[in-house]
Amino acid sequence: MPRLTIQRLSMYALLLGAAVLAACTHIAHRSPREEIGFLEIDSGIQLRRMVVRSSKPKGSVLFLHGFPETLYAWKNIAPTLADDYEVHAFDWPGFGLSTRPPADKFSYAPSEYARVLKAYIRKANIDSSTLTIYATDIGALPALLLALEDPGIAKSIIVGDFAPLNRPQYMVDNLQALKAKPSSDLVRAALNKNRDEILENAFRRGLTKSEQFELSQEFKEDMLRGWNHGSLTTADAFYHYYAHFTRDQQYFEANLGKLQTPVKVVWGEKDFYINKEMGLELAQKAKLHISLLANVGHYPHLQDPNQTVKEVRTSGQGGH
């Protein structure tokens, strides 16, 4: 074979190899793989968690889910942020596949969840100085309680669609009823009886047909699988959380003036479960910036994940 032809073939092979390598690198860069496993934070609590690594992280993001969710709520958002952040999420005790201790050993209170959150950040070796926490629903008050205790726990916190203040009038009837016996026992029984209906329709309530969104089958199956995992149900954990809710709300409001960690509030304007007035009052009392999301309900991160990504990126850069 002539020398020129061999040289040309060699050149083409090198170019083809470089192109394949570049394509593979691009794919690897654009499609980071999540790692789902377990982390024991103390002798009685093991959390199922998801981590999506970044090759050059500018910081970390920790997502905290609500009821009746699991860490799969963040599975589509996490890879989008992994270009710039190491992304973490975990199942709260009582949710998903995390440990479910008996209620006489673990209260499931917001303040107890705050302790779990602190332990996770330490055990996962997350650098608090570059950490953004995004917390929704039952995950939000624990994040703020922890911030009162340890203002340096995160660089910034984003919270929304939750009940930080003891204002039952801003909450839907069944959530009001969960705050005290005997009505709370009736709600607990109804939640457990109507599991399938809740998992199918909880995310649609308050939204028009055009505003409603579909969950992935994987996420639906994960919530269903996790509901009866262990010695108590997801609804039972929710019930125990609410049994201590008023006490922790009152503590938070009494100490609101001590909040030093940068916090932003994001709220679905059409939240069916907790009226936007709750978010507006929190923002006014604590002098926080609030974003009201038009035509969005109780689950902004599921209905408009791009907005959630934007909020995280903006917060991570120190802006609103």
BELWORA-V337510 format. One record per backbone hydrogen bond with DSSP energy under -1.0 kcal/mol. CO is the residue of the C=O (numbers start at 1). NH is the residue of the N-H. E is the energy in kcal/mol with one decimal. If there is no record, write none. Layout:
BEGIN
((CO,NH,E) (CO,NH,E))
END
This chain:
BEGIN
((2,6,-1.9) (3,7,-2.4) (4,8,-2.5) (5,9,-2.7) (6,10,-2.5) (7,11,-2.4) (8,12,-2.9) (9,13,-2.5) (10,14,-2.3) (11,15,-2.6) (12,16,-3.0) (13,17,-2.7) (14,18,-2.5) (15,19,-2.4) (16,20,-2.6) (17,21,-2.5) (18,22,-2.6) (19,23,-2.5) (20,24,-2.7) (21,25,-2.6) (22,26,-2.6) (23,27,-2.7) (24,28,-2.8) (25,29,-2.3) (26,30,-2.5) (27,31,-2.1) (35,51,-2.3) (37,49,-2.7) (39,47,-2.8) (45,41,-1.9) (45,42,-1.3) (46,99,-2.6) (47,39,-2.5) (48,91,-2.3) (49,37,-2.1) (50,89,-1.7) (51,35,-2.9) (52,87,-2.4) (59,86,-2.2) (60,132,-2.5) (61,88,-3.1) (62,134,-2.4) (64,136,-2.0) (66,69,-1.1) (70,73,-2.2) (71,74,-2.0) (72,75,-1.1) (74,78,-2.6) (77,81,-1.2) (78,82,-1.0) (81,84,-1.7) (81,85,-2.1) (84,58,-4.1) (86,61,-2.3) (87,52,-2.5) (88,63,-2.7) (89,50,-3.1) (92,95,-2.5) (95,98,-1.8) (99,94,-1.2) (102,105,-2.1) (102,106,-1.4) (109,113,-2.5) (110,114,-1.9) (111,115,-1.3) (112,116,-1.9) (113,117,-2.7) (114,118,-2.3) (115,119,-2.3) (116,120,-2.5) (117,121,-2.3) (118,122,-1.9) (119,123,-3.0) (120,124,-2.8) (121,126,-2.1) (122,125,-1.3) (127,130,-1.6) (128,131,-1.3) (130,60,-1.9) (131,155,-2.1) (131,156,-1.6) (132,62,-2.4) (133,158,-3.3) (134,64,-2.6) (135,160,-1.0) (136,139,-2.4) (137,140,-1.7) (139,143,-1.1) (140,144,-1.9) (141,145,-2.8) (142,146,-2.3) (143,147,-1.7) (144,148,-1.8) (145,149,-1.6) (146,150,-3.1) (150,153,-2.1) (156,133,-2.2) (157,264,-2.4) (158,135,-3.1) (159,266,-2.8) (160,137,-1.7) (165,167,-2.2) (167,170,-2.3) (168,171,-2.2) (170,275,-3.2) (172,176,-2.0) (173,177,-2.4) (176,179,-1.4) (180,184,-1.7) (182,186,-1.1) (183,187,-2.0) (184,188,-2.5) (185,189,-2.1) (186,190,-2.1) (187,191,-2.8) (188,192,-2.1) (189,193,-2.3) (190,194,-2.2) (194,198,-2.4) (195,199,-2.6) (196,200,-1.5) (197,201,-2.5) (198,202,-2.7) (201,204,-1.7) (201,205,-1.1) (204,207,-2.0) (208,212,-1.5) (216,220,-2.2) (217,221,-2.6) (218,222,-1.8) (219,223,-2.3) (220,224,-2.2) (221,225,-2.7) (222,226,-2.2) (223,227,-1.4) (226,229,-1.6) (227,234,-1.4) (233,237,-2.1) (234,238,-2.1) (235,239,-2.3) (236,240,-2.4) (237,241,-2.3) (238,242,-2.1) (239,243,-1.4) (241,244,-1.1) (244,248,-1.8) (245,249,-2.8) (246,250,-2.5) (247,251,-2.0) (248,252,-2.3) (249,253,-2.6) (250,254,-2.2) (251,255,-1.3) (253,256,-1.1) (255,258,-2.2) (256,259,-1.7) (262,157,-2.2) (264,159,-2.5) (265,291,-2.5) (267,293,-3.1) (268,271,-1.9) (273,172,-2.4) (275,278,-2.0) (276,280,-2.4) (277,281,-2.4) (278,282,-2.2) (279,283,-2.6) (280,284,-2.2) (281,285,-2.8) (282,286,-2.6) (283,288,-2.2) (289,265,-2.7) (291,267,-2.8) (293,269,-2.3) (293,296,-1.3) (296,270,-3.2) (299,302,-1.4) (299,303,-2.4) (300,304,-3.0) (304,308,-1.3) (305,309,-2.4) (306,310,-2.2) (307,311,-2.5) (308,312,-2.3) (309,313,-2.5) (310,314,-2.6) (311,315,-2.6) (312,316,-2.8) (313,317,-1.1) (314,319,-2.6) (315,318,-1.7))
END
